[in-house]
Amino acid sequence: MTNIKIAKAYRTTSNEALCVLTGITPIIIELENTAKLYHITGGKNQDTLYDATMNYRRWPHPAKAIELKNK
């Protein structure tokens, strides 16, 4: 129902087509991914499992990471 309102489509439009038009991942795929992650991690806190928190003051400045090459 939400995809229909976002895409401003007719109610006879297929759910798969609406997911493509709106760019929203189907709920079945999201649920499968969440269940797989839960089984892999054993229900532990997923936020701190993969990425360590880093103080934003230690982030490298974007201008230092870009290399410009002249032709």
PDB file of N, H, CA, C and O in Angstrom:
ATOM      1  N   MET A   1       0.822  -1.190   0.000  1.00  0.00           N
ATOM      2  CA  MET A   1       0.000   0.000   0.000  1.00  0.00           C
ATOM      3  C   MET A   1       0.868   1.256   0.000  1.00  0.00           C
ATOM      4  O   MET A   1       0.545   2.243  -0.660  1.00  0.00           O
ATOM      5  N   THR A   2       1.962   1.211   0.738  1.00  0.00           N
ATOM      6  H   THR A   2       2.224   0.409   1.275  1.00  0.00           H
ATOM      7  CA  THR A   2       2.828   2.383   0.798  1.00  0.00           C
ATOM      8  C   THR A   2       3.516   2.613  -0.537  1.00  0.00           C
ATOM      9  O   THR A   2       3.642   3.754  -0.982  1.00  0.00           O
ATOM     10  N   ASN A   3       3.964   1.542  -1.178  1.00  0.00           N
ATOM     11  H   ASN A   3       3.862   0.615  -0.816  1.00  0.00           H
ATOM     12  CA  ASN A   3       4.611   1.680  -2.483  1.00  0.00           C
ATOM     13  C   ASN A   3       3.671   2.277  -3.516  1.00  0.00           C
ATOM     14  O   ASN A   3       4.102   3.044  -4.377  1.00  0.00           O
ATOM     15  N   ILE A   4       2.401   1.938  -3.441  1.00  0.00           N
ATOM     16  H   ILE A   4       2.050   1.316  -2.742  1.00  0.00           H
ATOM     17  CA  ILE A   4       1.429   2.480  -4.383  1.00  0.00           C
ATOM     18  C   ILE A   4       1.316   3.990  -4.206  1.00  0.00           C
ATOM     19  O   ILE A   4       1.258   4.729  -5.189  1.00  0.00           O
ATOM     20  N   LYS A   5       1.284   4.448  -2.963  1.00  0.00           N
ATOM     21  H   LYS A   5       1.331   3.848  -2.164  1.00  0.00           H
ATOM     22  CA  LYS A   5       1.166   5.882  -2.706  1.00  0.00           C
ATOM     23  C   LYS A   5       2.439   6.623  -3.085  1.00  0.00           C
ATOM     24  O   LYS A   5       2.373   7.744  -3.588  1.00  0.00           O
ATOM     25  N   ILE A   6       3.607   6.006  -2.849  1.00  0.00           N
ATOM     26  H   ILE A   6       3.660   5.095  -2.440  1.00  0.00           H
ATOM     27  CA  ILE A   6       4.869   6.655  -3.193  1.00  0.00           C
ATOM     28  C   ILE A   6       4.996   6.778  -4.709  1.00  0.00           C
ATOM     29  O   ILE A   6       5.371   7.833  -5.220  1.00  0.00           O
ATOM     30  N   ALA A   7       4.683   5.694  -5.431  1.00  0.00           N
ATOM     31  H   ALA A   7       4.378   4.837  -5.016  1.00  0.00           H
ATOM     32  CA  ALA A   7       4.817   5.690  -6.885  1.00  0.00           C
ATOM     33  C   ALA A   7       3.634   6.354  -7.587  1.00  0.00           C
ATOM     34  O   ALA A   7       3.691   6.622  -8.788  1.00  0.00           O
ATOM     35  N   LYS A   8       2.567   6.618  -6.839  1.00  0.00           N
ATOM     36  H   LYS A   8       2.522   6.400  -5.864  1.00  0.00           H
ATOM     37  CA  LYS A   8       1.330   7.177  -7.408  1.00  0.00           C
ATOM     38  C   LYS A   8       0.861   6.314  -8.575  1.00  0.00           C
ATOM     39  O   LYS A   8       0.583   6.800  -9.672  1.00  0.00           O
ATOM     40  N   ALA A   9       0.785   5.003  -8.292  1.00  0.00           N
ATOM     41  H   ALA A   9       1.011   4.608  -7.401  1.00  0.00           H
ATOM     42  CA  ALA A   9       0.424   4.025  -9.313  1.00  0.00           C
ATOM     43  C   ALA A   9      -0.967   3.461  -9.028  1.00  0.00           C
ATOM     44  O   ALA A   9      -1.574   3.738  -7.993  1.00  0.00           O
ATOM     45  N   TYR A  10      -1.445   2.671  -9.971  1.00  0.00           N
ATOM     46  H   TYR A  10      -0.952   2.447 -10.811  1.00  0.00           H
ATOM     47  CA  TYR A  10      -2.724   2.001  -9.798  1.00  0.00           C
ATOM     48  C   TYR A  10      -2.568   0.815  -8.858  1.00  0.00           C
ATOM     49  O   TYR A  10      -1.471   0.279  -8.700  1.00  0.00           O
ATOM     50  N   ARG A  11      -3.668   0.409  -8.235  1.00  0.00           N
ATOM     51  H   ARG A  11      -4.559   0.844  -8.364  1.00  0.00           H
ATOM     52  CA  ARG A  11      -3.603  -0.695  -7.275  1.00  0.00           C
ATOM     53  C   ARG A  11      -3.409  -2.042  -7.944  1.00  0.00           C
ATOM     54  O   ARG A  11      -3.146  -3.032  -7.262  1.00  0.00           O
ATOM     55  N   THR A  12      -3.532  -2.104  -9.261  1.00  0.00           N
ATOM     56  H   THR A  12      -3.746  -1.299  -9.815  1.00  0.00           H
ATOM     57  CA  THR A  12      -3.314  -3.361  -9.975  1.00  0.00           C
ATOM     58  C   THR A  12      -1.848  -3.561 -10.365  1.00  0.00           C
ATOM     59  O   THR A  12      -1.499  -4.605 -10.917  1.00  0.00           O
ATOM     60  N   THR A  13      -0.998  -2.591 -10.091  1.00  0.00           N
ATOM     61  H   THR A  13      -1.282  -1.743  -9.642  1.00  0.00           H
ATOM     62  CA  THR A  13       0.428  -2.704 -10.400  1.00  0.00           C
ATOM     63  C   THR A  13       1.056  -3.736  -9.475  1.00  0.00           C
ATOM     64  O   THR A  13       0.751  -3.768  -8.283  1.00  0.00           O
ATOM     65  N   SER A  14       1.932  -4.581 -10.016  1.00  0.00           N
ATOM     66  H   SER A  14       2.179  -4.555 -10.984  1.00  0.00           H
ATOM     67  CA  SER A  14       2.522  -5.647  -9.213  1.00  0.00           C
ATOM     68  C   SER A  14       3.457  -5.079  -8.150  1.00  0.00           C
ATOM     69  O   SER A  14       4.028  -4.001  -8.314  1.00  0.00           O
ATOM     70  N   ASN A  15       3.600  -5.817  -7.072  1.00  0.00           N
ATOM     71  H   ASN A  15       3.136  -6.693  -6.938  1.00  0.00           H
ATOM     72  CA  ASN A  15       4.448  -5.395  -5.967  1.00  0.00           C
ATOM     73  C   ASN A  15       5.912  -5.306  -6.399  1.00  0.00           C
ATOM     74  O   ASN A  15       6.628  -4.397  -5.978  1.00  0.00           O
ATOM     75  N   GLU A  16       6.357  -6.241  -7.234  1.00  0.00           N
ATOM     76  H   GLU A  16       5.775  -6.979  -7.576  1.00  0.00           H
ATOM     77  CA  GLU A  16       7.738  -6.238  -7.701  1.00  0.00           C
ATOM     78  C   GLU A  16       8.024  -4.991  -8.530  1.00  0.00           C
ATOM     79  O   GLU A  16       9.078  -4.373  -8.384  1.00  0.00           O
ATOM     80  N   ALA A  17       7.091  -4.623  -9.395  1.00  0.00           N
ATOM     81  H   ALA A  17       6.234  -5.125  -9.514  1.00  0.00           H
ATOM     82  CA  ALA A  17       7.276  -3.421 -10.210  1.00  0.00           C
ATOM     83  C   ALA A  17       7.295  -2.171  -9.335  1.00  0.00           C
ATOM     84  O   ALA A  17       8.066  -1.246  -9.593  1.00  0.00           O
ATOM     85  N   LEU A  18       6.458  -2.139  -8.310  1.00  0.00           N
ATOM     86  H   LEU A  18       5.832  -2.890  -8.101  1.00  0.00           H
ATOM     87  CA  LEU A  18       6.442  -0.993  -7.410  1.00  0.00           C
ATOM     88  C   LEU A  18       7.739  -0.874  -6.625  1.00  0.00           C
ATOM     89  O   LEU A  18       8.215   0.233  -6.376  1.00  0.00           O
ATOM     90  N   CYS A  19       8.314  -2.008  -6.234  1.00  0.00           N
ATOM     91  H   CYS A  19       7.927  -2.907  -6.437  1.00  0.00           H
ATOM     92  CA  CYS A  19       9.595  -1.978  -5.521  1.00  0.00           C
ATOM     93  C   CYS A  19      10.694  -1.420  -6.415  1.00  0.00           C
ATOM     94  O   CYS A  19      11.561  -0.681  -5.949  1.00  0.00           O
ATOM     95  N   VAL A  20      10.663  -1.771  -7.698  1.00  0.00           N
ATOM     96  H   VAL A  20       9.959  -2.371  -8.077  1.00  0.00           H
ATOM     97  CA  VAL A  20      11.656  -1.249  -8.636  1.00  0.00           C
ATOM     98  C   VAL A  20      11.443   0.244  -8.843  1.00  0.00           C
ATOM     99  O   VAL A  20      12.407   1.010  -8.857  1.00  0.00           O
ATOM    100  N   LEU A  21      10.197   0.665  -9.004  1.00  0.00           N
ATOM    101  H   LEU A  21       9.414   0.043  -8.993  1.00  0.00           H
ATOM    102  CA  LEU A  21       9.905   2.076  -9.253  1.00  0.00           C
ATOM    103  C   LEU A  21      10.261   2.967  -8.066  1.00  0.00           C
ATOM    104  O   LEU A  21      10.772   4.072  -8.249  1.00  0.00           O
ATOM    105  N   THR A  22       9.997   2.495  -6.866  1.00  0.00           N
ATOM    106  H   THR A  22       9.582   1.597  -6.717  1.00  0.00           H
ATOM    107  CA  THR A  22      10.237   3.311  -5.683  1.00  0.00           C
ATOM    108  C   THR A  22      11.638   3.145  -5.124  1.00  0.00           C
ATOM    109  O   THR A  22      12.090   3.985  -4.346  1.00  0.00           O
ATOM    110  N   GLY A  23      12.339   2.080  -5.503  1.00  0.00           N
ATOM    111  H   GLY A  23      11.971   1.397  -6.135  1.00  0.00           H
ATOM    112  CA  GLY A  23      13.680   1.849  -4.992  1.00  0.00           C
ATOM    113  C   GLY A  23      13.705   1.282  -3.589  1.00  0.00           C
ATOM    114  O   GLY A  23      14.731   1.351  -2.912  1.00  0.00           O
ATOM    115  N   ILE A  24      12.599   0.725  -3.144  1.00  0.00           N
ATOM    116  H   ILE A  24      11.766   0.669  -3.694  1.00  0.00           H
ATOM    117  CA  ILE A  24      12.495   0.141  -1.806  1.00  0.00           C
ATOM    118  C   ILE A  24      12.689  -1.369  -1.916  1.00  0.00           C
ATOM    119  O   ILE A  24      12.088  -2.020  -2.771  1.00  0.00           O
ATOM    120  N   THR A  25      13.530  -1.917  -1.044  1.00  0.00           N
ATOM    121  H   THR A  25      14.018  -1.388  -0.350  1.00  0.00           H
ATOM    122  CA  THR A  25      13.752  -3.357  -1.024  1.00  0.00           C
ATOM    123  C   THR A  25      12.497  -4.058  -0.522  1.00  0.00           C
ATOM    124  O   THR A  25      11.891  -3.611   0.452  1.00  0.00           O
ATOM    125  N   PRO A  26      12.094  -5.152  -1.173  1.00  0.00           N
ATOM    126  CA  PRO A  26      10.909  -5.876  -0.707  1.00  0.00           C
ATOM    127  C   PRO A  26      11.085  -6.355   0.736  1.00  0.00           C
ATOM    128  O   PRO A  26      12.189  -6.704   1.153  1.00  0.00           O
ATOM    129  N   ILE A  27       9.996  -6.365   1.483  1.00  0.00           N
ATOM    130  H   ILE A  27       9.099  -6.081   1.144  1.00  0.00           H
ATOM    131  CA  ILE A  27      10.027  -6.700   2.904  1.00  0.00           C
ATOM    132  C   ILE A  27      10.499  -8.129   3.129  1.00  0.00           C
ATOM    133  O   ILE A  27      11.132  -8.406   4.148  1.00  0.00           O
ATOM    134  N   ILE A  28      10.212  -9.036   2.217  1.00  0.00           N
ATOM    135  H   ILE A  28       9.698  -8.811   1.389  1.00  0.00           H
ATOM    136  CA  ILE A  28      10.648 -10.428   2.358  1.00  0.00           C
ATOM    137  C   ILE A  28      12.174 -10.509   2.366  1.00  0.00           C
ATOM    138  O   ILE A  28      12.752 -11.228   3.181  1.00  0.00           O
ATOM    139  N   ILE A  29      12.822  -9.782   1.471  1.00  0.00           N
ATOM    140  H   ILE A  29      12.352  -9.197   0.810  1.00  0.00           H
ATOM    141  CA  ILE A  29      14.279  -9.792   1.405  1.00  0.00           C
ATOM    142  C   ILE A  29      14.870  -9.158   2.659  1.00  0.00           C
ATOM    143  O   ILE A  29      15.855  -9.664   3.197  1.00  0.00           O
ATOM    144  N   GLU A  30      14.293  -8.069   3.130  1.00  0.00           N
ATOM    145  H   GLU A  30      13.493  -7.657   2.693  1.00  0.00           H
ATOM    146  CA  GLU A  30      14.782  -7.423   4.350  1.00  0.00           C
ATOM    147  C   GLU A  30      14.659  -8.358   5.550  1.00  0.00           C
ATOM    148  O   GLU A  30      15.567  -8.428   6.378  1.00  0.00           O
ATOM    149  N   LEU A  31      13.546  -9.072   5.647  1.00  0.00           N
ATOM    150  H   LEU A  31      12.809  -9.015   4.975  1.00  0.00           H
ATOM    151  CA  LEU A  31      13.362  -9.999   6.759  1.00  0.00           C
ATOM    152  C   LEU A  31      14.343 -11.165   6.692  1.00  0.00           C
ATOM    153  O   LEU A  31      14.860 -11.600   7.721  1.00  0.00           O
ATOM    154  N   GLU A  32      14.602 -11.674   5.492  1.00  0.00           N
ATOM    155  H   GLU A  32      14.183 -11.321   4.656  1.00  0.00           H
ATOM    156  CA  GLU A  32      15.570 -12.758   5.346  1.00  0.00           C
ATOM    157  C   GLU A  32      16.973 -12.299   5.754  1.00  0.00           C
ATOM    158  O   GLU A  32      17.691 -13.030   6.436  1.00  0.00           O
ATOM    159  N   ASN A  33      17.361 -11.101   5.340  1.00  0.00           N
ATOM    160  H   ASN A  33      16.778 -10.507   4.785  1.00  0.00           H
ATOM    161  CA  ASN A  33      18.676 -10.580   5.703  1.00  0.00           C
ATOM    162  C   ASN A  33      18.796 -10.359   7.206  1.00  0.00           C
ATOM    163  O   ASN A  33      19.839 -10.645   7.795  1.00  0.00           O
ATOM    164  N   THR A  34      17.749  -9.859   7.819  1.00  0.00           N
ATOM    165  H   THR A  34      16.902  -9.627   7.340  1.00  0.00           H
ATOM    166  CA  THR A  34      17.762  -9.640   9.266  1.00  0.00           C
ATOM    167  C   THR A  34      17.845 -10.962  10.010  1.00  0.00           C
ATOM    168  O   THR A  34      18.563 -11.068  11.004  1.00  0.00           O
ATOM    169  N   ALA A  35      17.121 -11.969   9.544  1.00  0.00           N
ATOM    170  H   ALA A  35      16.538 -11.883   8.736  1.00  0.00           H
ATOM    171  CA  ALA A  35      17.166 -13.284  10.190  1.00  0.00           C
ATOM    172  C   ALA A  35      18.540 -13.926  10.035  1.00  0.00           C
ATOM    173  O   ALA A  35      19.042 -14.534  10.980  1.00  0.00           O
ATOM    174  N   LYS A  36      19.158 -13.803   8.859  1.00  0.00           N
ATOM    175  H   LYS A  36      18.751 -13.309   8.091  1.00  0.00           H
ATOM    176  CA  LYS A  36      20.503 -14.349   8.650  1.00  0.00           C
ATOM    177  C   LYS A  36      21.510 -13.666   9.560  1.00  0.00           C
ATOM    178  O   LYS A  36      22.360 -14.328  10.157  1.00  0.00           O
ATOM    179  N   LEU A  37      21.422 -12.354   9.671  1.00  0.00           N
ATOM    180  H   LEU A  37      20.732 -11.816   9.186  1.00  0.00           H
ATOM    181  CA  LEU A  37      22.334 -11.611  10.539  1.00  0.00           C
ATOM    182  C   LEU A  37      22.146 -12.020  11.991  1.00  0.00           C
ATOM    183  O   LEU A  37      23.118 -12.141  12.737  1.00  0.00           O
ATOM    184  N   TYR A  38      20.901 -12.233  12.393  1.00  0.00           N
ATOM    185  H   TYR A  38      20.111 -12.135  11.787  1.00  0.00           H
ATOM    186  CA  TYR A  38      20.624 -12.649  13.768  1.00  0.00           C
ATOM    187  C   TYR A  38      21.231 -14.033  14.044  1.00  0.00           C
ATOM    188  O   TYR A  38      21.819 -14.257  15.101  1.00  0.00           O
ATOM    189  N   HIS A  39      21.085 -14.946  13.096  1.00  0.00           N
ATOM    190  H   HIS A  39      20.608 -14.764  12.236  1.00  0.00           H
ATOM    191  CA  HIS A  39      21.630 -16.290  13.288  1.00  0.00           C
ATOM    192  C   HIS A  39      23.161 -16.286  13.265  1.00  0.00           C
ATOM    193  O   HIS A  39      23.787 -17.061  13.988  1.00  0.00           O
ATOM    194  N   ILE A  40      23.762 -15.436  12.459  1.00  0.00           N
ATOM    195  H   ILE A  40      23.253 -14.806  11.872  1.00  0.00           H
ATOM    196  CA  ILE A  40      25.221 -15.354  12.399  1.00  0.00           C
ATOM    197  C   ILE A  40      25.780 -14.781  13.695  1.00  0.00           C
ATOM    198  O   ILE A  40      26.767 -15.287  14.230  1.00  0.00           O
ATOM    199  N   THR A  41      25.147 -13.724  14.199  1.00  0.00           N
ATOM    200  H   THR A  41      24.345 -13.313  13.766  1.00  0.00           H
ATOM    201  CA  THR A  41      25.683 -13.040  15.381  1.00  0.00           C
ATOM    202  C   THR A  41      25.194 -13.641  16.687  1.00  0.00           C
ATOM    203  O   THR A  41      25.727 -13.320  17.749  1.00  0.00           O
ATOM    204  N   GLY A  42      24.214 -14.488  16.633  1.00  0.00           N
ATOM    205  H   GLY A  42      23.780 -14.749  15.770  1.00  0.00           H
ATOM    206  CA  GLY A  42      23.679 -15.080  17.853  1.00  0.00           C
ATOM    207  C   GLY A  42      22.871 -14.108  18.682  1.00  0.00           C
ATOM    208  O   GLY A  42      22.718 -14.300  19.888  1.00  0.00           O
ATOM    209  N   GLY A  43      22.353 -13.072  18.058  1.00  0.00           N
ATOM    210  H   GLY A  43      22.477 -12.916  17.078  1.00  0.00           H
ATOM    211  CA  GLY A  43      21.523 -12.099  18.758  1.00  0.00           C
ATOM    212  C   GLY A  43      22.312 -11.030  19.493  1.00  0.00           C
ATOM    213  O   GLY A  43      21.742 -10.262  20.267  1.00  0.00           O
ATOM    214  N   LYS A  44      23.614 -10.972  19.262  1.00  0.00           N
ATOM    215  H   LYS A  44      24.078 -11.596  18.633  1.00  0.00           H
ATOM    216  CA  LYS A  44      24.430  -9.935  19.909  1.00  0.00           C
ATOM    217  C   LYS A  44      24.154  -8.595  19.257  1.00  0.00           C
ATOM    218  O   LYS A  44      23.526  -8.519  18.201  1.00  0.00           O
ATOM    219  N   ASN A  45      24.629  -7.548  19.893  1.00  0.00           N
ATOM    220  H   ASN A  45      25.139  -7.609  20.751  1.00  0.00           H
ATOM    221  CA  ASN A  45      24.443  -6.202  19.367  1.00  0.00           C
ATOM    222  C   ASN A  45      25.203  -6.061  18.049  1.00  0.00           C
ATOM    223  O   ASN A  45      26.431  -6.134  18.034  1.00  0.00           O
ATOM    224  N   GLN A  46      24.491  -5.863  16.954  1.00  0.00           N
ATOM    225  H   GLN A  46      23.493  -5.804  16.966  1.00  0.00           H
ATOM    226  CA  GLN A  46      25.126  -5.816  15.649  1.00  0.00           C
ATOM    227  C   GLN A  46      25.858  -4.509  15.395  1.00  0.00           C
ATOM    228  O   GLN A  46      26.735  -4.466  14.532  1.00  0.00           O
ATOM    229  N   ASP A  47      25.530  -3.438  16.115  1.00  0.00           N
ATOM    230  H   ASP A  47      24.817  -3.472  16.815  1.00  0.00           H
ATOM    231  CA  ASP A  47      26.151  -2.148  15.843  1.00  0.00           C
ATOM    232  C   ASP A  47      27.642  -2.150  16.158  1.00  0.00           C
ATOM    233  O   ASP A  47      28.427  -1.555  15.420  1.00  0.00           O
ATOM    234  N   THR A  48      28.036  -2.795  17.219  1.00  0.00           N
ATOM    235  H   THR A  48      27.399  -3.278  17.819  1.00  0.00           H
ATOM    236  CA  THR A  48      29.439  -2.781  17.618  1.00  0.00           C
ATOM    237  C   THR A  48      30.183  -4.023  17.159  1.00  0.00           C
ATOM    238  O   THR A  48      31.382  -4.142  17.408  1.00  0.00           O
ATOM    239  N   LEU A  49      29.510  -4.943  16.502  1.00  0.00           N
ATOM    240  H   LEU A  49      28.536  -4.847  16.299  1.00  0.00           H
ATOM    241  CA  LEU A  49      30.147  -6.194  16.114  1.00  0.00           C
ATOM    242  C   LEU A  49      31.105  -6.010  14.944  1.00  0.00           C
ATOM    243  O   LEU A  49      32.193  -6.587  14.949  1.00  0.00           O
ATOM    244  N   TYR A  50      30.731  -5.227  13.953  1.00  0.00           N
ATOM    245  H   TYR A  50      29.847  -4.759  13.949  1.00  0.00           H
ATOM    246  CA  TYR A  50      31.525  -5.126  12.745  1.00  0.00           C
ATOM    247  C   TYR A  50      32.359  -3.854  12.664  1.00  0.00           C
ATOM    248  O   TYR A  50      33.513  -3.909  12.241  1.00  0.00           O
ATOM    249  N   ASP A  51      31.815  -2.730  13.052  1.00  0.00           N
ATOM    250  H   ASP A  51      30.877  -2.685  13.397  1.00  0.00           H
ATOM    251  CA  ASP A  51      32.528  -1.467  12.940  1.00  0.00           C
ATOM    252  C   ASP A  51      32.772  -0.887  14.317  1.00  0.00           C
ATOM    253  O   ASP A  51      31.843  -0.721  15.108  1.00  0.00           O
ATOM    254  N   ALA A  52      34.012  -0.584  14.593  1.00  0.00           N
ATOM    255  H   ALA A  52      34.766  -0.719  13.950  1.00  0.00           H
ATOM    256  CA  ALA A  52      34.331   0.064  15.857  1.00  0.00           C
ATOM    257  C   ALA A  52      33.984   1.544  15.741  1.00  0.00           C
ATOM    258  O   ALA A  52      34.159   2.151  14.685  1.00  0.00           O
ATOM    259  N   THR A  53      33.503   2.104  16.810  1.00  0.00           N
ATOM    260  H   THR A  53      33.360   1.611  17.668  1.00  0.00           H
ATOM    261  CA  THR A  53      33.178   3.525  16.791  1.00  0.00           C
ATOM    262  C   THR A  53      34.470   4.325  16.731  1.00  0.00           C
ATOM    263  O   THR A  53      35.478   3.961  17.337  1.00  0.00           O
ATOM    264  N   MET A  54      34.416   5.419  15.990  1.00  0.00           N
ATOM    265  H   MET A  54      33.598   5.715  15.498  1.00  0.00           H
ATOM    266  CA  MET A  54      35.601   6.253  15.820  1.00  0.00           C
ATOM    267  C   MET A  54      35.201   7.694  16.036  1.00  0.00           C
ATOM    268  O   MET A  54      34.171   8.146  15.535  1.00  0.00           O
ATOM    269  N   ASN A  55      36.013   8.409  16.780  1.00  0.00           N
ATOM    270  H   ASN A  55      36.849   8.042  17.187  1.00  0.00           H
ATOM    271  CA  ASN A  55      35.750   9.807  17.040  1.00  0.00           C
ATOM    272  C   ASN A  55      35.805  10.581  15.728  1.00  0.00           C
ATOM    273  O   ASN A  55      36.725  10.384  14.933  1.00  0.00           O
ATOM    274  N   TYR A  56      34.847  11.443  15.497  1.00  0.00           N
ATOM    275  H   TYR A  56      34.101  11.603  16.143  1.00  0.00           H
ATOM    276  CA  TYR A  56      34.785  12.151  14.231  1.00  0.00           C
ATOM    277  C   TYR A  56      35.965  13.109  14.066  1.00  0.00           C
ATOM    278  O   TYR A  56      36.283  13.490  12.939  1.00  0.00           O
ATOM    279  N   ARG A  57      36.608  13.498  15.136  1.00  0.00           N
ATOM    280  H   ARG A  57      36.350  13.188  16.051  1.00  0.00           H
ATOM    281  CA  ARG A  57      37.762  14.390  15.026  1.00  0.00           C
ATOM    282  C   ARG A  57      38.975  13.674  14.421  1.00  0.00           C
ATOM    283  O   ARG A  57      39.908  14.329  13.958  1.00  0.00           O
ATOM    284  N   ARG A  58      38.969  12.361  14.423  1.00  0.00           N
ATOM    285  H   ARG A  58      38.211  11.828  14.799  1.00  0.00           H
ATOM    286  CA  ARG A  58      40.087  11.594  13.855  1.00  0.00           C
ATOM    287  C   ARG A  58      39.855  11.207  12.401  1.00  0.00           C
ATOM    288  O   ARG A  58      40.724  10.595  11.780  1.00  0.00           O
ATOM    289  N   TRP A  59      38.697  11.555  11.849  1.00  0.00           N
ATOM    290  H   TRP A  59      37.991  12.053  12.353  1.00  0.00           H
ATOM    291  CA  TRP A  59      38.431  11.246  10.454  1.00  0.00           C
ATOM    292  C   TRP A  59      39.395  12.034   9.571  1.00  0.00           C
ATOM    293  O   TRP A  59      39.686  13.191   9.874  1.00  0.00           O
ATOM    294  N   PRO A  60      39.893  11.447   8.499  1.00  0.00           N
ATOM    295  CA  PRO A  60      40.761  12.210   7.600  1.00  0.00           C
ATOM    296  C   PRO A  60      39.936  13.245   6.822  1.00  0.00           C
ATOM    297  O   PRO A  60      38.776  13.009   6.486  1.00  0.00           O
ATOM    298  N   HIS A  61      40.545  14.367   6.554  1.00  0.00           N
ATOM    299  H   HIS A  61      41.488  14.559   6.827  1.00  0.00           H
ATOM    300  CA  HIS A  61      39.860  15.417   5.810  1.00  0.00           C
ATOM    301  C   HIS A  61      39.687  14.964   4.357  1.00  0.00           C
ATOM    302  O   HIS A  61      40.627  14.427   3.771  1.00  0.00           O
ATOM    303  N   PRO A  62      38.504  15.169   3.766  1.00  0.00           N
ATOM    304  CA  PRO A  62      38.257  14.696   2.402  1.00  0.00           C
ATOM    305  C   PRO A  62      39.201  15.300   1.368  1.00  0.00           C
ATOM    306  O   PRO A  62      39.526  14.645   0.378  1.00  0.00           O
ATOM    307  N   ALA A  63      39.646  16.536   1.579  1.00  0.00           N
ATOM    308  H   ALA A  63      39.381  17.068   2.383  1.00  0.00           H
ATOM    309  CA  ALA A  63      40.540  17.174   0.607  1.00  0.00           C
ATOM    310  C   ALA A  63      41.897  16.492   0.570  1.00  0.00           C
ATOM    311  O   ALA A  63      42.586  16.543  -0.449  1.00  0.00           O
ATOM    312  N   LYS A  64      42.286  15.862   1.651  1.00  0.00           N
ATOM    313  H   LYS A  64      41.727  15.820   2.479  1.00  0.00           H
ATOM    314  CA  LYS A  64      43.579  15.187   1.687  1.00  0.00           C
ATOM    315  C   LYS A  64      43.522  13.815   1.014  1.00  0.00           C
ATOM    316  O   LYS A  64      44.561  13.267   0.646  1.00  0.00           O
ATOM    317  N   ALA A  65      42.347  13.269   0.851  1.00  0.00           N
ATOM    318  H   ALA A  65      41.503  13.714   1.150  1.00  0.00           H
ATOM    319  CA  ALA A  65      42.203  11.939   0.276  1.00  0.00           C
ATOM    320  C   ALA A  65      42.024  11.957  -1.239  1.00  0.00           C
ATOM    321  O   ALA A  65      42.140  10.914  -1.882  1.00  0.00           O
ATOM    322  N   ILE A  66      41.744  13.123  -1.821  1.00  0.00           N
ATOM    323  H   ILE A  66      41.650  13.970  -1.299  1.00  0.00           H
ATOM    324  CA  ILE A  66      41.470  13.220  -3.252  1.00  0.00           C
ATOM    325  C   ILE A  66      42.737  13.595  -3.996  1.00  0.00           C
ATOM    326  O   ILE A  66      43.444  14.526  -3.612  1.00  0.00           O
ATOM    327  N   GLU A  67      43.016  12.866  -5.058  1.00  0.00           N
ATOM    328  H   GLU A  67      42.441  12.110  -5.370  1.00  0.00           H
ATOM    329  CA  GLU A  67      44.139  13.194  -5.923  1.00  0.00           C
ATOM    330  C   GLU A  67      43.595  13.704  -7.250  1.00  0.00           C
ATOM    331  O   GLU A  67      42.775  13.043  -7.887  1.00  0.00           O
ATOM    332  N   LEU A  68      44.052  14.877  -7.662  1.00  0.00           N
ATOM    333  H   LEU A  68      44.718  15.414  -7.144  1.00  0.00           H
ATOM    334  CA  LEU A  68      43.636  15.443  -8.942  1.00  0.00           C
ATOM    335  C   LEU A  68      44.794  15.305  -9.915  1.00  0.00           C
ATOM    336  O   LEU A  68      45.920  15.707  -9.622  1.00  0.00           O
ATOM    337  N   LYS A  69      44.507  14.737 -11.069  1.00  0.00           N
ATOM    338  H   LYS A  69      43.592  14.410 -11.307  1.00  0.00           H
ATOM    339  CA  LYS A  69      45.540  14.560 -12.084  1.00  0.00           C
ATOM    340  C   LYS A  69      45.154  15.366 -13.315  1.00  0.00           C
ATOM    341  O   LYS A  69      44.042  15.237 -13.828  1.00  0.00           O
ATOM    342  N   ASN A  70      46.066  16.189 -13.781  1.00  0.00           N
ATOM    343  H   ASN A  70      46.968  16.294 -13.364  1.00  0.00           H
ATOM    344  CA  ASN A  70      45.825  16.985 -14.981  1.00  0.00           C
ATOM    345  C   ASN A  70      46.300  16.219 -16.202  1.00  0.00           C
ATOM    346  O   ASN A  70      47.320  15.531 -16.167  1.00  0.00           O
ATOM    347  N   LYS A  71      45.550  16.349 -17.270  1.00  0.00           N
ATOM    348  H   LYS A  71      44.722  16.908 -17.299  1.00  0.00           H
ATOM    349  CA  LYS A  71      45.919  15.667 -18.517  1.00  0.00           C
ATOM    350  C   LYS A  71      46.691  16.611 -19.402  1.00  0.00           C
ATOM    351  O   LYS A  71      47.097  16.235 -20.501  1.00  0.00           O
TER     352      LYS A  71
END
